């Protein structure tokens, strides 16, 4: 489908997605930024702690576009929002995903805490090495793969399902890798005349 958004007629786009730095969403947004800048459109990037905050920012017109991966378990909240319009769908791969730990730190196999965003959690059985028993691992959910890497760096968790960008910036190492994920993405913008303000949806 062809991308259209009235905001692209402006010289500057305010675009938001999930942060913090080094999320798969941020990497994909930087890919889009290179496309827009080739069209002489400047971009201001806004990173949010949660997709809920991203949605609210678009509702409040603090940003022009919201980038959401289809792996987000509540992406229907964006599709079903009457004042939003789908601007574009495309495919762009994530960075390499894997299971990460701190360097030079030995894991205690019967007492591990693992942090992950909910979306890549199904990768866990494929990432666990034989010497780690999933039944002995405490899993805690966080808002992003980048946040997971930060918690391991800070010593708040032993393992993280994260991506190679967050791994590198937080000085971690992979004990196993899954690879890239072919992800589809949606860009949403606010309708000019929101049907939410009309008397009826139909």
C-alpha positions as CSV (number, residue, x, y, z in Angstrom):
1,X,0.0,0.0,0.0
2,X,1.1,3.5,-0.7
3,X,2.0,5.6,2.3
4,X,-0.1,8.7,2.9
5,X,-0.3,11.1,5.8
6,X,-1.2,14.7,5.7
7,X,1.6,15.4,8.1
8,X,4.2,14.5,5.5
9,X,3.3,17.8,3.7
10,X,5.0,19.5,6.6
11,X,8.8,20.0,6.6
12,X,9.2,18.3,10.0
13,X,7.6,15.0,11.2
14,X,7.3,14.1,14.8
15,X,7.4,10.3,15.0
16,X,7.1,8.1,18.1
17,X,7.7,4.5,18.9
18,X,8.8,2.2,21.8
19,X,12.0,3.1,23.6
20,X,14.4,3.4,25.2
21,X,17.4,3.5,22.9
22,X,18.3,0.3,21.0
23,X,14.8,-1.3,20.8
24,X,13.9,-3.0,17.6
25,X,11.3,-0.3,17.1
26,X,13.9,2.4,17.3
27,X,16.1,0.7,14.7
28,X,13.1,0.4,12.4
29,X,12.3,4.1,12.9
30,X,15.8,5.1,12.0
31,X,15.3,3.1,8.7
32,X,12.2,5.2,8.0
33,X,14.0,8.4,8.9
34,X,16.6,7.8,6.1
35,X,13.7,7.4,3.6
36,X,12.0,10.6,4.7
37,X,15.2,12.6,4.8
38,X,15.8,11.5,1.2
39,X,12.6,13.3,0.5
40,X,13.8,16.5,2.3
41,X,11.6,15.8,5.3
42,X,13.2,16.3,8.7
43,X,12.1,14.0,11.6
44,X,12.0,14.5,15.4
45,X,12.1,11.1,17.1
46,X,10.1,10.5,20.3
47,X,10.7,7.3,22.3
48,X,8.2,6.1,24.9
49,X,8.4,3.7,27.8
50,X,5.2,1.9,26.7
51,X,2.9,1.6,23.7
52,X,0.1,2.9,25.9
53,X,2.0,6.2,26.3
54,X,2.7,6.2,22.5
55,X,-1.0,5.9,21.8
56,X,-1.9,8.7,24.2
57,X,0.7,11.0,22.6
58,X,-0.8,10.5,19.2
59,X,-4.3,11.1,20.6
60,X,-3.0,14.3,22.1
61,X,-1.3,15.3,18.8
62,X,2.1,15.5,20.5
63,X,3.4,13.4,17.6
64,X,2.3,13.0,14.0
65,X,3.0,9.3,13.5
66,X,3.2,6.2,15.7
67,X,5.2,3.2,14.7
68,X,4.0,-0.1,16.1
69,X,5.2,-3.7,15.4
70,X,2.6,-6.4,14.8
71,X,4.2,-8.4,17.6
72,X,2.7,-6.0,20.1
73,X,0.0,-8.0,21.8
74,X,-2.4,-5.0,22.0
75,X,-1.9,-3.5,18.5
76,X,-5.7,-3.8,18.1
77,X,-5.9,-0.8,20.5
78,X,-4.4,1.3,17.7
79,X,-6.5,-0.3,14.9
80,X,-9.7,0.1,16.8
81,X,-9.1,3.7,17.9
82,X,-11.7,5.6,15.9
83,X,-9.5,8.7,15.6
84,X,-6.6,6.9,14.1
85,X,-5.9,6.0,10.5
86,X,-3.5,3.4,9.2
87,X,-0.9,5.2,7.0
88,X,1.3,2.3,6.0
89,X,2.2,-1.3,6.5
90,X,5.7,-2.7,5.7
91,X,8.2,-5.4,6.6
92,X,11.5,-4.7,8.1
93,X,13.7,-7.2,10.1
94,X,14.6,-6.8,13.7
95,X,18.2,-6.9,14.9
96,X,19.5,-10.4,15.9
97,X,17.8,-11.7,19.0
98,X,19.4,-13.9,21.6
99,X,19.8,-14.8,25.2
100,X,22.2,-12.5,26.9
101,X,24.1,-12.3,30.2
102,X,26.9,-10.2,31.7
103,X,30.4,-10.9,30.6
104,X,32.6,-12.9,33.0
105,X,29.7,-13.8,35.2
106,X,29.0,-17.4,35.8
107,X,25.3,-18.5,35.9
108,X,23.8,-20.4,38.8
109,X,21.7,-22.9,36.9
110,X,19.2,-23.5,39.6
111,X,18.5,-19.9,40.5
112,X,18.3,-17.6,37.5
113,X,16.1,-14.6,36.8
114,X,15.3,-13.8,33.2
115,X,13.8,-10.6,31.9
116,X,12.1,-10.1,28.6
117,X,9.5,-8.1,26.7
118,X,6.4,-10.3,26.3
119,X,6.7,-10.5,22.5
120,X,9.9,-12.6,22.2
121,X,9.1,-14.8,25.2
122,X,8.1,-17.8,22.9
123,X,11.8,-17.9,21.8
124,X,12.9,-19.0,25.3
125,X,12.7,-22.8,24.7
126,X,14.9,-22.4,21.5
127,X,17.4,-20.1,23.3
128,X,18.0,-22.0,26.5
129,X,21.2,-24.1,26.5
130,X,21.0,-27.7,27.8
131,X,22.5,-26.9,31.1
132,X,19.7,-24.5,32.1
133,X,16.3,-25.9,33.1
134,X,13.4,-23.6,32.2
135,X,11.6,-24.8,35.4
136,X,14.3,-23.2,37.5
137,X,14.2,-19.9,35.8
138,X,12.1,-17.0,37.1
139,X,10.7,-15.0,34.2
140,X,9.9,-11.3,34.7
141,X,8.3,-9.1,32.0
142,X,9.6,-5.7,31.1
143,X,8.5,-3.0,28.6
144,X,11.2,-3.6,25.9
145,X,14.2,-5.8,24.9
146,X,16.3,-2.8,25.6
147,X,15.0,-2.4,29.1
148,X,15.7,-6.1,29.6
149,X,19.4,-5.6,28.7
150,X,19.7,-2.6,31.0
151,X,18.4,-4.7,34.0
152,X,21.0,-7.4,33.3
153,X,23.8,-4.8,33.1
154,X,22.6,-3.4,36.4
155,X,22.7,-6.8,38.1
156,X,18.9,-6.9,38.6
157,X,18.5,-10.0,36.5
158,X,20.8,-12.8,35.2
159,X,19.5,-13.3,31.7
160,X,17.7,-11.2,29.1
161,X,16.1,-12.0,25.8
162,X,17.3,-8.9,23.9
163,X,18.7,-7.7,20.6
164,X,22.2,-7.2,19.4
165,X,22.1,-3.4,19.6
166,X,21.1,-3.4,23.3
167,X,23.6,-6.2,23.9
168,X,26.4,-4.2,22.5
169,X,25.6,-0.9,24.2
170,X,25.2,-2.6,27.6
171,X,28.4,-4.7,27.3
172,X,26.6,-8.0,27.5
173,X,27.3,-11.3,25.6
174,X,25.0,-13.8,24.0
175,X,25.0,-17.4,25.3
176,X,22.7,-18.3,22.4
177,X,21.2,-16.6,19.3
178,X,18.0,-16.9,17.4
179,X,18.6,-14.5,14.6
180,X,16.6,-11.7,13.0
181,X,12.8,-11.8,12.9
182,X,11.0,-10.7,9.8
183,X,8.6,-8.2,11.4
184,X,5.7,-6.4,9.9
185,X,5.0,-2.8,11.1
186,X,2.2,-0.3,11.0
187,X,2.4,3.5,10.9
188,X,-0.7,5.3,12.4
189,X,-1.7,8.9,12.2
190,X,-4.5,11.0,13.5
191,X,-7.5,11.5,11.2
192,X,-8.1,15.1,10.1
193,X,-11.7,14.9,11.1
194,X,-11.9,12.2,13.7
195,X,-15.0,10.0,13.4
196,X,-14.8,9.8,17.2
197,X,-16.2,13.3,17.2
198,X,-19.1,12.4,14.9
199,X,-22.5,11.3,16.2
200,X,-22.2,7.8,14.9
201,X,-19.4,5.5,13.8
202,X,-21.3,4.5,10.7
